[in-house]
Amino acid sequence: MSSRFIYIILFAATLAVTVMAAVWLPADFHPAVIVAGVVLLALEVWLYVALVRPVRTLANGIGLIRAQDFSSRLARVGQIDADRLVETFNRMMDVLKSERLRLNERNNFLQLLIDASPAAIVVGDFDGRVTDCNPAAVALFGALPPGATLASLPGDLGAACASLPRGASAMVRLSNTEIYRCSSLSFMESGFSRPFLLVESVTEEVRRAERQAGHRIVRAMAHEVNNTIGGVGTILEILADTPLDAPMHDAVSACLERCRALSGFVTDYASVVKVPAPECMPENLSEMVAGMLPFFSGLLPRDGAISITMHADGGNVVVNADKALFQQAMVNIVKNAAESILSAGGSGEIRIEVGDAPARVVVADNGPGLSSEVAGRLFAPFFTTKPTGQGLGLMLVGEILDGHRCRYSLRTDPTDGLTRFSIIFPSSRKQ
């Protein structure tokens, strides 16, 4: 029962008692009864204004706070001390309203940034269960099932993220040539730490840095070797012009010839890393690959231990490509496939598939295959699995394909054991 209702009952009872006393008591007591009744009624009115109404107003204020209604305000009650509390309460509500508005605007801004971020962000609760993913995370990991945890994200990338300790970051190379920077971080909420994962694609930045470093190293090596060869060659030329017996003259001439050949080789080796920008034109993808089949066959052993076939699917696919550069990339890919089969010491098959929607070329071989660790590093400069390899072939292939804005990968499918080099063009159209 509210205090206001109790006060109304008390006021009515006082009035009734006063009237009854005036009726039942002798007339000599009537003035005193009336005065006493008026005094009691006035006292009750004063008590309502001084106590009951302020208390009721403050109770209403508590109700507003409980309901988090920061837009409503309390009215003055006509009592000095109570009105001071009302003013303080209203100022507090103004501050709370402004603070909540500011927090809402900041949270909305942060949510917009998270949703628009190209980095994948996966947020977990206090127990590590996934509570929120931004669009980039959904595109990277797919739609996660209910109850998924940060430690159970799918794929090799999810496993790499799960292995990170809290607060650590690591670069992860996947077998599809993609490179990611993965960070396991946390933030505070209600005094407790909540985990989240931040996954950024750094493929282009890392490839660009690796290529620039590789180019600088090769050019520096070529410069130093040519400087030395130049000095040695000059001395040999002087010796070749001096009278020498026949064996010595032949030896000096042979050394001079090798110096010139080595100088040319080093110069060519340095220039090969300068891949020109592709001059793309519409090209028929099937015809472009089919025209190289005779040359590809020349790369294979003459005993027929390795066969090569081509299958075109999806009609005549036209792509924008630099024919010379793309065919150079294909030569390196087929040559690597053949060398992989030969390294196992047996026979094998290379199959080239050309498809549409999207325009693609897939070179598959049944060689010994690649581990996921090796596949993730194949396009790094100077990395090679060949005993006499130099680690530049696939680097140049990657640079050519990047210039065509192609997506590409080199990995072994565990289901059929075939190693596939897949190239997907950014756009295609049928003739």
TAMOVEN-V899760 format. One record per backbone hydrogen bond with DSSP energy under -1.0 kcal/mol. NH is the residue of the N-H (numbers start at 1). CO is the residue of the C=O. If there is no record, write none. Layout:
((NH CO) (NH CO))
//
This chain:
((6 2) (7 3) (8 4) (9 5) (10 6) (11 7) (12 8) (13 9) (14 10) (15 11) (16 12) (17 13) (18 14) (19 15) (20 16) (21 17) (22 18) (23 19) (24 20) (25 21) (29 26) (33 29) (34 30) (35 31) (36 32) (37 33) (38 34) (39 35) (40 36) (41 37) (42 38) (43 39) (44 40) (45 41) (46 42) (47 43) (48 44) (49 45) (50 46) (51 47) (52 47) (53 48) (55 51) (56 52) (57 53) (58 54) (59 55) (60 56) (61 57) (62 58) (63 59) (64 60) (65 61) (66 62) (67 63) (68 65) (69 64) (70 68) (83 79) (84 80) (85 81) (86 82) (87 83) (88 84) (89 85) (90 86) (91 87) (92 88) (93 89) (94 90) (95 91) (96 92) (97 93) (98 94) (99 95) (100 96) (101 97) (102 98) (103 99) (104 100) (105 101) (106 102) (107 103) (108 104) (109 105) (110 106) (111 107) (112 108) (113 109) (114 110) (115 111) (116 112) (120 199) (122 197) (123 132) (124 195) (125 129) (128 125) (130 148) (131 123) (132 123) (134 121) (138 134) (139 135) (140 136) (141 137) (142 138) (148 145) (150 128) (152 149) (158 154) (159 155) (160 156) (161 157) (162 158) (163 159) (164 161) (167 184) (168 165) (170 182) (172 180) (174 178) (177 174) (180 172) (181 200) (182 170) (183 198) (184 168) (185 196) (187 194) (189 192) (192 189) (194 187) (196 185) (197 122) (198 183) (199 120) (200 181) (202 179) (206 202) (207 203) (208 204) (209 205) (210 206) (211 207) (212 208) (213 209) (214 210) (215 211) (216 212) (217 213) (218 214) (219 215) (220 216) (221 217) (222 218) (223 219) (224 220) (225 221) (226 222) (227 223) (228 224) (229 225) (230 226) (231 227) (232 228) (233 229) (234 230) (235 231) (236 232) (237 233) (238 234) (239 235) (240 236) (241 237) (242 239) (249 245) (250 246) (251 247) (252 248) (253 249) (254 250) (255 251) (256 252) (257 253) (258 254) (259 255) (260 256) (261 257) (262 258) (263 259) (264 260) (265 261) (266 262) (267 263) (268 264) (269 265) (270 266) (271 267) (272 268) (274 271) (275 273) (281 321) (283 319) (285 317) (288 284) (289 285) (290 286) (291 287) (292 289) (293 290) (296 292) (297 293) (298 294) (299 296) (300 297) (304 301) (307 348) (309 350) (311 352) (313 354) (318 429) (319 283) (321 281) (326 322) (327 323) (328 324) (329 325) (330 326) (331 327) (332 328) (333 329) (334 330) (335 331) (336 332) (337 333) (338 334) (339 335) (340 336) (341 337) (342 338) (343 339) (344 341) (345 342) (348 305) (350 307) (351 364) (352 309) (353 362) (354 311) (355 360) (360 355) (361 423) (362 353) (363 421) (364 351) (365 419) (375 371) (376 372) (377 374) (380 377) (382 391) (383 380) (389 386) (396 392) (397 393) (398 394) (399 395) (400 396) (401 397) (402 398) (403 399) (404 400) (405 402) (406 401) (407 424) (409 422) (411 420) (413 418) (417 413) (419 365) (420 411) (421 363) (422 409) (423 361) (424 407) (425 359) (429 318) (431 316))
//
